[in-house]
């Protein structure tokens, strides 16, 4: 029951500025928070949540929340994240082995129902490709997809193809929830870790444009290189 509550809570954004309006059926709570609530079994595809595409490929950036200078607050005693899971093809992934591939890994927790999450994915895709030779990598955690044959996973594949966010994306697993996802209150949420899985700085909540993320990545890489 606890894990079910955690999973449901992941599909609720705490503030409208983050654009994620899908929430559990609790009308009184949603109304008091100024949010719109929708039923968990909505039949519409997850990408049809206020997000539009021009010419089948370009994203509509209207309403995109951008912070010109992301505040990166480094931690000296960051905990180590450890988890296992599967990618969208069903391949097993171990966090220790994955994090060891780069000095810095950007963990981006997103959902197929979350417009701001999708809006920043083209930028994250470009960032992952442009910074690949700087010992940096990106990994996506799909907060509402638990199995490869689910509707959410199919929506995720479509979103990833359209946004060209061709970095590794993982299905949500119990060990991820136990390790860190249970503490996430809104998405997108981003966490930076080093090659051992140690959390390097405070969690960053909200979507950002490529230049903003590039500035944050530069700061983190410089910090790790010190």
N, C-alpha and C positions, 0 to 999 in steps of 0.2 A: 504493500500500500504506500509506503514511504517513497519508493522509487517511482510509482505511478504518479504521485503528487509532484515529485520533482520534474518528471517529464512534462506534465501538464503545465507546470509553472514556467517551463522554458518557452512555451508558446505565448507568453504574455510580456509585452514591453511595458516598463514602468512609466514611461513618458511618451506623449504623442510625438515629440521631436524625433524619436527614433523610429517612428512610423509603423511599428508592429502592433496591429490592432487585434489580431486573433487571440482570444482568451478563453478560458474555461467558462462554462455557463454559470456565472455568478452575477446576475444583473445588478444587484444592489451595490456590490463592491466595484464593479466596472463603472457604474454611473457616478459613484462618489469620487472615483479617480479621474473622471472626465474622459474615459476611454469607451470605444465601441466594442461590444462583445459579439463574437460570432460563434456558431455552434462548431464543436470539434469535428463533426462529420460533414462539413461543408462540401458539396459535390463539385464546386468549381476548382479548376487547377490552381495550384499554389501560386503560380507566377501571375495570376490575374488578381492582384491585390493592390490596385492603384498604380502599378508599374506598367509603363507602355514602351513599345519598341517602334522605332522609325525605320522603315525599309527592312524590317526583319533583323536588324543587327545593332543599330545604334540606340543607346539608352536615353531616356528622357530624364534629364538631370534636375527638372523642376522640383523644388522642395528638398533637394539633396543637402544634408547637413554637413557643412565643411568647417573644420577648425584649422585656420591657417598655420598655427603653431601648436602641434600636439605636445602637451606637457608630459615629459617622460621623467618619472620619479623612480630613481634606481633604488634597489633593495640590496643590502649587504648580507642579509640572512634569509634570502629567498628559499622557499621549500622546493623539493624536487618532485616533478610530476612523473608519475609512472602509470601506464595503462596499456591495454591491448585492445585490438579492434579489427575491423575489416574494412577494406575499401569497397567502392561500388561494384567491383568485379568479384568480390568475395575472397580476395587475397588477404591473408592474415598480416597484421602490422603490429609490431612491438615498438613502443615509444623509445626504449633505450636504443634500439638499432636505428630507428629513424632519426632521432635527435643527433646521433653520432655522425651523421652525414654532413653536418654543417656547424659552424661556430654559433650561429644564431638561427633559431626557427621561430617563425611568426605563426602562432596558432589563432585561426580566425573561426569563431563559433558563429554559425549562421543558420537561417531557416528558409525553407522554400516558400513560406508565406510572408517573408519579411522584405518589403520593397527596398529599404535602405541597404540591407545586406546585399541584395542583387545589384543595386546601383554601383557599389564600389568594387564589385568583382572584376569587371574589365580592367580596372586600375591595378588590382592585386595580381591579376594574371600578367600584366606587363611588368609589374615590379618583380615578380618571381623570376621572369625570364632575364630582365636586365641586371639583376643582382646575383644571378646564379654563379658568376665567376668571383663573387666577393664573399664566398663561404656563407651564403644566406639561402634559406628556403622557406616556403610557405606550406602550411597544411590546413585544410578546412575540416571542421567538425560539423556535420549536418544534424542540427539539434532535433529535428522532427522525423528523421529517417532511421529506423532500427533494423530493417532487413532489406536485402538487395531487391526483393521482388515486390516491395511495397509501392503504393502510388506516389508516396513522397520521394522515394529513391528514383523513380522514373522521372518525376518532375525535376529532381536535382540534376540528373543527367542532361536533361533538356536545357536547364539554366546554365550549366557549366559549358555546354557546347555553344550556346548563344553568346555568352560573355567571354569566351575564350579563357576562362579561368582554369587553365589546364595543369594546375598543381594537384597534389594528392588530396583527395577528399575522403573522409572516413565516416562510416555509419556510427551513430551513437551507441556506445556499449555501457554495460553496468560498471566496468572498471573506470571508464571516463567519468561517469556520474560520481562514483566514490572518490575519485582522485581530485576533481576540481569543478566539474560541471554543475554539481548541486549548489554551488555558491554563486552561480551566475544568475542575475536578476533581469537582464535585458540583453537583446542581441541587435546588431552584431557586437560581440565582445572579442577583444584581441589580447593575447598574452604572448610575451616574448620570453623564450628560454634559451639557455646555452646548450652546448653539445652533450651535457649530462642530464638535461631536463630541468636544470635549476631555473626558477623564475627570476628574471633579471630586473623587472620593474613593475610598477603598479599596473593593474588591469586597465585597459583603455576601452571605454564603452562608447559606441556610436560609429557611424560611417564617416569616412573621410575621402578626400580626393587624392590622386596619385602624388602630387607634390607634397602634400601634408604627410602622407605615409613615408615618402622617401626621406623627408627630413627626420622623422622619428627613427627610421631604420639606420640612417647615418649615425645618429646619436648612439644607438644601441651598439652598432658595430664598433664605433670608436671606444665606447666604454669597455667592451669585451677585449679589445686590443690593447688596452692600457696595462 
